[in-house]
Amino acid sequence: MQKWEYLTAPLLVHNTKLILDNFGEDGWELVAIVPGLNPENLVAYFKRPKAD
């Protein structure tokens, strides 16, 4: 059975692509983006297969 690890990270709206590309390079898959505490903040949720 596949096991997963998860990560949450803040996203800056003016630099979103670079931030997402960096996480993707590290093997993280974006699952969702939700609003943060104010309109300029977003929170990204990622997952990737857990190493055995």
GROMACS elastic network, one bead per residue, 0.5 to 0.9 nm:
[ bonds ]
;  ai    aj funct       b0    kb
    2    49     6  0.69804   500
    2    50     6  0.77951   500
    3    48     6  0.86800   500
    3    49     6  0.59695   500
    3    50     6  0.53953   500
    3    51     6  0.81376   500
    3    52     6  0.85030   500
    4    47     6  0.64370   500
    4    48     6  0.56735   500
    4    51     6  0.84559   500
    5    46     6  0.84666   500
    5    47     6  0.56672   500
    5    48     6  0.57024   500
    5    49     6  0.62968   500
    5    50     6  0.53822   500
    5    51     6  0.88286   500
    6    28     6  0.85216   500
    6    45     6  0.73225   500
    6    46     6  0.56645   500
    6    48     6  0.67444   500
    6    49     6  0.89541   500
    6    50     6  0.89671   500
    7    28     6  0.82904   500
    7    44     6  0.81455   500
    7    45     6  0.58714   500
    7    46     6  0.51007   500
    7    47     6  0.63118   500
    7    48     6  0.87564   500
    8    43     6  0.67159   500
    8    44     6  0.55760   500
    8    46     6  0.62784   500
    8    47     6  0.89521   500
    9    42     6  0.85273   500
    9    43     6  0.56557   500
    9    44     6  0.52619   500
    9    45     6  0.66723   500
    9    46     6  0.81760   500
   10    36     6  0.80012   500
   10    41     6  0.69270   500
   10    42     6  0.58081   500
   10    44     6  0.61568   500
   11    14     6  0.86549   500
   11    15     6  0.75312   500
   11    16     6  0.60093   500
   11    19     6  0.70495   500
   11    20     6  0.83816   500
   11    33     6  0.87598   500
   11    40     6  0.89160   500
   11    41     6  0.63702   500
   11    42     6  0.50912   500
   11    43     6  0.57430   500
   11    44     6  0.65882   500
   12    15     6  0.54714   500
   12    16     6  0.58370   500
   12    19     6  0.81603   500
   12    40     6  0.71455   500
   12    41     6  0.61406   500
   12    42     6  0.68025   500
   12    43     6  0.88942   500
   13    16     6  0.54181   500
   13    17     6  0.89391   500
   13    40     6  0.63167   500
   13    41     6  0.68529   500
   13    42     6  0.72215   500
   14    17     6  0.86136   500
   14    40     6  0.89576   500
   15    18     6  0.57822   500
   15    19     6  0.64388   500
   15    20     6  0.88710   500
   16    19     6  0.52540   500
   16    20     6  0.61324   500
   16    21     6  0.85215   500
   17    20     6  0.52109   500
   17    21     6  0.59750   500
   17    22     6  0.85586   500
   18    21     6  0.51074   500
   18    22     6  0.61906   500
   18    23     6  0.88045   500
   19    22     6  0.52452   500
   19    23     6  0.65054   500
   19    24     6  0.87406   500
   20    23     6  0.52358   500
   20    24     6  0.61348   500
   20    25     6  0.86622   500
   20    28     6  0.89137   500
   20    30     6  0.78483   500
   20    44     6  0.88080   500
   21    24     6  0.50043   500
   21    25     6  0.61911   500
   21    26     6  0.88078   500
   22    25     6  0.51571   500
   22    26     6  0.66224   500
   22    28     6  0.88961   500
   23    26     6  0.51448   500
   23    27     6  0.66428   500
   23    28     6  0.54003   500
   23    29     6  0.77186   500
   23    30     6  0.84416   500
   23    46     6  0.84289   500
   24    27     6  0.51039   500
   24    29     6  0.62089   500
   24    30     6  0.78808   500
   25    28     6  0.73331   500
   27    47     6  0.85246   500
   27    48     6  0.62874   500
   27    49     6  0.84772   500
   28    46     6  0.57617   500
   28    47     6  0.55187   500
   28    48     6  0.50457   500
   28    49     6  0.85353   500
   29    45     6  0.85075   500
   29    46     6  0.52778   500
   29    47     6  0.53088   500
   29    48     6  0.60106   500
   30    33     6  0.79738   500
   30    44     6  0.71094   500
   30    45     6  0.60882   500
   30    47     6  0.67113   500
   31    44     6  0.75876   500
   31    45     6  0.54671   500
   31    46     6  0.52361   500
   31    47     6  0.68168   500
   32    43     6  0.83087   500
   32    44     6  0.58503   500
   32    45     6  0.52323   500
   32    46     6  0.72490   500
   33    42     6  0.65811   500
   33    43     6  0.55880   500
   33    45     6  0.62723   500
   34    41     6  0.89918   500
   34    42     6  0.57864   500
   34    43     6  0.53538   500
   34    44     6  0.65551   500
   34    45     6  0.82803   500
   35    38     6  0.73456   500
   35    39     6  0.68394   500
   35    40     6  0.84108   500
   35    41     6  0.64328   500
   35    43     6  0.61843   500
   35    44     6  0.89142   500
   36    39     6  0.68285   500
   36    40     6  0.76592   500
   36    43     6  0.57220   500
   37    40     6  0.83997   500
   37    41     6  0.65644   500
   37    42     6  0.80809   500
   38    41     6  0.56008   500
   38    42     6  0.81907   500
   39    42     6  0.75757   500
   47    50     6  0.88806   500
